[in-house]
């Protein structure tokens, strides 16, 4: 069976992951889909992080 073109990816907050001193209980994660053929590189979007309480960059994780 062939794989579909659209895949489900997970976006994770970069501020929560890298800043250890200000780290809260969790890390903000969102799920979305992307087209594998059009966007081969890792996706990065600005989303709201409830732990940082502001909009931050969320990068695609594997």
MMTF fields as JSON, N, C-alpha, C and O atoms, coordinates in Angstrom:
{
  "mmtfVersion": "1.0.0",
  "mmtfProducer": "UNKNOWN",
  "numBonds": 247,
  "numAtoms": 248,
  "numGroups": 62,
  "numChains": 1,
  "numModels": 1,
  "chainsPerModel": [1],
  "groupsPerChain": [62],
  "chainIdList": ["A"],
  "bondAtomList": [4, 2, 8, 6, 12, 10, 16, 14, 20, 18, 24, 22, 28, 26, 32, 30, 36, 34, 40, 38, 44, 42, 48, 46, 52, 50, 56, 54, 60, 58, 64, 62, 68, 66, 72, 70, 76, 74, 80, 78, 84, 82, 88, 86, 92, 90, 96, 94, 100, 98, 104, 102, 108, 106, 112, 110, 116, 114, 120, 118, 124, 122, 128, 126, 132, 130, 136, 134, 140, 138, 144, 142, 148, 146, 152, 150, 156, 154, 160, 158, 164, 162, 168, 166, 172, 170, 176, 174, 180, 178, 184, 182, 188, 186, 192, 190, 196, 194, 200, 198, 204, 202, 208, 206, 212, 210, 216, 214, 220, 218, 224, 222, 228, 226, 232, 230, 236, 234, 240, 238, 244, 242],
  "bondOrderList": [1, 1, 1, 1, 1, 1, 1, 1, 1, 1, 1, 1, 1, 1, 1, 1, 1, 1, 1, 1, 1, 1, 1, 1, 1, 1, 1, 1, 1, 1, 1, 1, 1, 1, 1, 1, 1, 1, 1, 1, 1, 1, 1, 1, 1, 1, 1, 1, 1, 1, 1, 1, 1, 1, 1, 1, 1, 1, 1, 1, 1],
  "groupList": [{"groupName": "UNK", "atomNameList": ["N", "CA", "C", "O"], "elementList": ["N", "C", "C", "O"], "formalChargeList": [0, 0, 0, 0], "bondAtomList": [1, 0, 2, 1, 3, 2], "bondOrderList": [1, 1, 2], "singleLetterCode": "X", "chemCompType": "L-PEPTIDE LINKING"}],
  "groupTypeList": [0, 0, 0, 0, 0, 0, 0, 0, 0, 0, 0, 0, 0, 0, 0, 0, 0, 0, 0, 0, 0, 0, 0, 0, 0, 0, 0, 0, 0, 0, 0, 0, 0, 0, 0, 0, 0, 0, 0, 0, 0, 0, 0, 0, 0, 0, 0, 0, 0, 0, 0, 0, 0, 0, 0, 0, 0, 0, 0, 0, 0, 0],
  "groupIdList": [1, 2, 3, 4, 5, 6, 7, 8, 9, 10, 11, 12, 13, 14, 15, 16, 17, 18, 19, 20, 21, 22, 23, 24, 25, 26, 27, 28, 29, 30, 31, 32, 33, 34, 35, 36, 37, 38, 39, 40, 41, 42, 43, 44, 45, 46, 47, 48, 49, 50, 51, 52, 53, 54, 55, 56, 57, 58, 59, 60, 61, 62],
  "secStructList": [7, 7, 7, 7, 1, 3, 3, 3, 3, 3, 3, 3, 3, 2, 2, 2, 2, 2, 7, 1, 6, 6, 7, 7, 1, 7, 7, 7, 3, 3, 3, 3, 3, 3, 3, 6, 6, 6, 7, 7, 1, 7, 7, 3, 3, 3, 3, 3, 3, 6, 6, 6, 6, 3, 3, 3, 3, 3, 3, 3, 3, 7],
  "xCoordList": [0.838, 0.0, 0.888, 1.826, 0.606, 1.42, 1.126, 0.005, 2.15, 1.977, 1.283, 1.419, 0.539, -0.134, 0.831, 1.942, 0.398, 1.238, 1.281, 2.329, 0.141, 0.073, 0.4, -0.119, 1.277, 1.66, 1.359, 1.317, 1.153, 0.904, 2.244, 3.078, 2.443, 3.686, 3.361, 2.22, 4.364, 4.232, 5.122, 6.3, 4.543, 5.29, 5.525, 4.594, 6.781, 7.133, 7.733, 8.492, 7.393, 7.878, 9.388, 9.908, 10.092, 11.545, 11.968, 13.036, 11.154, 11.494, 11.431, 12.332, 10.4, 10.253, 11.343, 11.818, 11.734, 12.707, 14.12, 14.884, 14.483, 15.868, 16.134, 17.248, 15.145, 15.358, 15.114, 13.968, 16.194, 16.079, 15.695, 14.947, 16.195, 15.934, 14.467, 13.946, 13.786, 12.394, 11.457, 10.286, 11.94, 11.155, 10.002, 10.186, 8.832, 7.654, 7.433, 8.324, 6.27, 5.975, 5.98, 6.339, 5.593, 5.466, 6.03, 6.577, 5.887, 6.318, 5.112, 4.39, 4.89, 3.74, 3.961, 5.0, 2.971, 3.042, 1.729, 0.653, 1.824, 0.677, 0.872, 2.004, -0.23, -0.147, -0.826, -1.826, -0.275, -0.814, -0.382, 0.322, -0.806, -0.4, 0.388, 0.221, 1.24, 1.972, 2.088, 2.021, 2.26, 2.423, 3.895, 4.773, 4.147, 5.517, 6.262, 7.474, 5.564, 6.226, 6.556, 7.612, 5.67, 5.899, 6.855, 7.686, 6.758, 7.624, 8.428, 7.97, 9.628, 10.482, 11.265, 11.629, 11.534, 12.286, 11.383, 10.162, 12.004, 11.242, 10.463, 10.97, 9.236, 8.331, 8.54, 8.809, 8.417, 8.509, 7.422, 7.369, 6.555, 5.438, 5.409, 5.886, 4.846, 4.616, 3.249, 2.224, 3.246, 2.019, 2.031, 3.071, 0.86, 0.768, 1.198, 0.742, 2.077, 2.545, 1.922, 2.209, 1.083, 0.463, 1.452, 1.185, 2.59, 3.591, 4.419, 4.76, 4.742, 5.464, 4.508, 4.924, 3.224, 2.16, 2.386, 2.109, 2.886, 3.077, 3.27, 3.388, 3.3, 3.538, 5.031, 5.839, 5.398, 6.793, 6.914, 5.914, 8.145, 8.404, 8.249, 8.803, 7.5, 7.315, 7.921, 7.545, 8.87, 9.536, 9.033, 8.585, 9.123, 8.723, 9.715, 10.929, 9.172, 10.029, 9.706, 8.637, 10.595, 10.38, 9.75, 9.492],
  "yCoordList": [-1.181, 0.0, 1.252, 1.342, 2.193, 3.4, 4.374, 4.445, 5.115, 6.137, 7.344, 7.613, 8.072, 9.268, 10.427, 10.393, 11.444, 12.619, 13.473, 14.021, 13.593, 14.41, 13.55, 12.445, 14.085, 13.363, 14.221, 15.448, 13.581, 14.273, 14.559, 13.667, 15.825, 16.229, 16.837, 17.222, 16.922, 17.522, 18.75, 18.698, 19.868, 21.108, 21.317, 21.209, 21.62, 21.797, 23.176, 23.67, 23.798, 25.144, 25.123, 24.279, 26.049, 26.107, 26.813, 26.517, 27.741, 28.473, 27.553, 27.587, 26.747, 25.834, 24.772, 24.36, 24.332, 23.25, 23.712, 22.958, 24.941, 25.375, 26.149, 26.095, 26.865, 27.695, 26.872, 26.683, 26.382, 25.497, 26.272, 25.758, 27.504, 28.27, 28.66, 28.744, 28.903, 29.332, 28.173, 28.401, 26.971, 25.809, 25.522, 25.474, 25.336, 25.014, 23.501, 22.747, 23.071, 21.644, 20.932, 19.757, 21.616, 20.936, 21.719, 22.809, 21.14, 21.759, 21.804, 20.816, 22.956, 23.132, 22.36, 22.5, 21.543, 20.784, 20.886, 20.827, 21.041, 21.074, 20.003, 19.664, 19.469, 18.546, 19.184, 19.889, 18.931, 19.457, 18.524, 17.541, 18.836, 18.033, 18.895, 20.114, 18.247, 18.961, 18.067, 16.842, 18.696, 17.976, 17.592, 18.454, 16.312, 15.794, 16.217, 16.427, 16.344, 16.686, 18.178, 18.536, 19.056, 20.493, 21.037, 21.889, 20.566, 21.052, 19.894, 19.168, 19.727, 18.628, 18.993, 18.108, 20.291, 20.723, 20.725, 20.621, 20.845, 20.893, 22.196, 23.26, 22.104, 23.241, 24.021, 23.431, 25.354, 26.207, 27.273, 28.029, 27.334, 28.269, 28.995, 28.474, 30.202, 30.922, 30.537, 30.78, 29.932, 29.494, 30.01, 30.426, 29.98, 30.426, 29.3, 28.164, 29.633, 28.681, 29.045, 30.122, 28.192, 28.517, 28.517, 29.136, 27.836, 27.815, 29.096, 29.602, 29.621, 30.896, 32.077, 33.204, 31.823, 32.828, 33.888, 35.067, 33.474, 34.374, 33.533, 32.309, 34.213, 33.533, 33.278, 34.195, 32.037, 31.655, 30.771, 30.315, 30.537, 29.666, 28.208, 27.786, 27.453, 26.033, 25.305, 25.559, 24.388, 23.651, 22.214, 21.653, 21.65, 20.269, 19.331, 19.488, 18.348, 17.329, 15.991, 15.816, 15.062, 13.73, 12.824, 11.655],
  "zCoordList": [0.0, 0.0, 0.0, 0.793, -0.861, -0.998, 0.144, 0.649, 0.533, 1.558, 0.955, -0.239, 1.779, 1.315, 1.18, 1.708, 0.475, 0.274, 1.533, 1.874, 2.233, 3.447, 4.665, 4.824, 5.521, 6.732, 7.952, 7.859, 9.087, 10.346, 11.008, 11.159, 11.405, 12.06, 13.42, 13.677, 14.287, 15.61, 15.678, 15.324, 16.14, 16.319, 17.816, 18.613, 18.198, 19.6, 19.823, 18.989, 20.949, 21.275, 21.475, 22.204, 20.831, 20.957, 22.237, 22.773, 22.742, 23.97, 25.192, 26.031, 25.304, 26.447, 26.443, 27.501, 25.266, 25.163, 25.496, 26.098, 25.117, 25.269, 26.557, 27.078, 27.084, 28.262, 29.524, 29.932, 30.147, 31.301, 32.559, 33.39, 32.715, 33.936, 34.065, 35.178, 32.929, 32.945, 32.602, 32.297, 32.647, 32.213, 33.173, 34.389, 32.613, 33.41, 33.386, 32.995, 33.798, 33.901, 32.561, 32.491, 31.504, 30.214, 29.067, 29.235, 27.889, 26.648, 25.731, 25.596, 25.096, 24.215, 22.916, 22.271, 22.538, 21.29, 20.543, 21.14, 19.23, 18.333, 17.27, 16.926, 16.75, 15.622, 14.422, 14.56, 13.252, 12.01, 10.884, 11.116, 9.675, 8.521, 7.546, 7.494, 6.785, 5.741, 4.52, 4.617, 3.38, 2.125, 1.993, 1.963, 1.915, 1.872, 0.609, 0.653, -0.507, -1.773, -1.871, -2.393, -1.378, -1.503, -0.456, -0.77, 0.784, 1.857, 2.408, 3.29, 1.883, 2.326, 3.579, 4.354, 3.796, 4.966, 6.194, 6.086, 7.356, 8.601, 8.69, 8.334, 9.163, 9.223, 10.513, 11.559, 10.447, 11.629, 11.541, 10.571, 12.551, 12.586, 13.926, 14.934, 13.93, 15.174, 15.716, 15.079, 16.905, 17.556, 18.992, 19.503, 19.641, 21.033, 21.964, 21.839, 22.894, 23.894, 25.234, 25.757, 25.81, 27.096, 28.255, 29.285, 28.112, 29.175, 29.19, 30.259, 28.012, 27.908, 27.96, 28.226, 27.707, 27.688, 26.616, 26.837, 25.459, 24.315, 23.054, 23.117, 21.912, 20.639, 20.48, 20.627, 20.181, 19.996, 18.764, 18.21, 18.348, 17.199, 17.621, 18.636, 16.844, 17.064, 15.873, 14.729, 16.143, 15.076, 15.033, 16.033, 13.85, 13.637, 14.312, 14.184, 15.036, 15.657, 15.046, 14.461, 15.168, 14.611, 15.635, 15.349]
}
